[in-house]
Amino acid sequence: MLFRLSLLCRAKPIVFHPPQTSAATFSRVFSTKMATQKITDWVAPDDKSGEFKRPQSQMRNFIQKGGEFPPEKGRYHLYVSYACPWAHRVLIVRQLKGLEDIIPYTSVHWHMQAKGWRFATPEDKDAPGENVVPDPVEGHEKFTHLRDIYFAVDPDYQGRFTVPTLFDKKTGKIVNNESSEIIRMFYTQFDDLLSPQYKAIDLFPANLQSQIEATNVWTYDNINNGVYKSGFATTQEAYEKAVLTLFSSLDRVEKHLAESEGPFYYGGKVTEADVRLYTTIVRFDVVYVQHFKTNIRDIRSGYPHIHKWLRHLYWNVPAFKNTTEFTHIKDHYTKSHTNINPKSITPVGPEPPILREDEEVPAVKYALALLGKK
């Protein structure tokens, strides 16, 4: 079977065998398998459609009481990238639910090259943020890349090495690497270990579940993944199809927020809908407009209600601001995607990366001043 790897940010349990081979051996295995597939082939070279098609995550186990993976403090380790919007979802929920002392995490370095996501080294001075360090898990001392964990679990692994990755230190198994499922675990499965304050936080309330699920479908396909479909397209037709669908869906979000009570997506409390949309929108002006050519409009001047919603989350809900690292976001996309940006030049702007709630771009400020004079 052809080994196909997609190293974008995102089963049968895989049994951990304590590594008896070196990282160099893992590299030889990996290099052999990668001979027919380049990491930068976001669209398969023989795909005439030119459309980016995201593969499914493969690790799909669940943390639950009485199951193989019960909720326990300190048992699980979370691997993320601050650059990745899928991993960012999990970091936000982890903080919203007060799981900081229960589930530790490590962020990889933002620079993704031929071997995929790598861990930071003591020499790295260009990757700010908490827990951007070498892999701290016992037994992983020689691991330099996220893929080393997957190959230690199974030397013949033929899937994706993605973030987020939720790892069980007790059994040495990878529990899950699908962000939409990890956040659902975090909603309730650790509640018995939490204080009443955090146990009461409900990001998927029963009265809104059907609406959130319906919103998730088109938000994921057209917006979260839509920016990647636009940016990784290899034909004009594929690009235009994706980018027009993306902006039609942003128009739909704008209309919803204009008509809702706010300040959150579904009223007065944060829900999953806010988490899943935020991680794309906070990257939109900073990266996607120029890097992925999603430039019909930007958020700060083209979508006033989305812009208001975005800034409210960032400036008023610490879990959103605290987990947003703009250096990782900008440098990862612009310096890792050399098929799009061969010289790895990172644009200086926009500055600031996010505006204060009382701040507007000059054109909007001027328009508001004109309205005030009428």
Secondary structure, DSSP 4 states (H G I P E B T S, - for coil): -------S---PPPPP----S-HHHHHHHHHHHGGG--TT-SS-TT-TT----PPPP--B----TTSSS---TTSEEEEE-TT-HHHHHHHHHHHHTT-TTTS-EEEPPS--BTTBSB---TT--S--STT-SS--STT-TT--BHHHHHHHH-TT--S---SSEEEETTTTEEEE--HHHHHHHHHHTTGGGS-HHHHT--SS-GGGHHHHHHHHHHIIIIIITHHHHHHH--SHHHHHHHHHHHHHHHHHHHHHHHHS--SBTTBSS--HHHHHHHHHHHHIIIIIHHHS---S--HHHH-HHHHHHHHHHHHH-HHHHHT--HHHHHHHHHHH-TTT-TT-PPP--SSSSS--TT---HHHHHHHHHHHH-
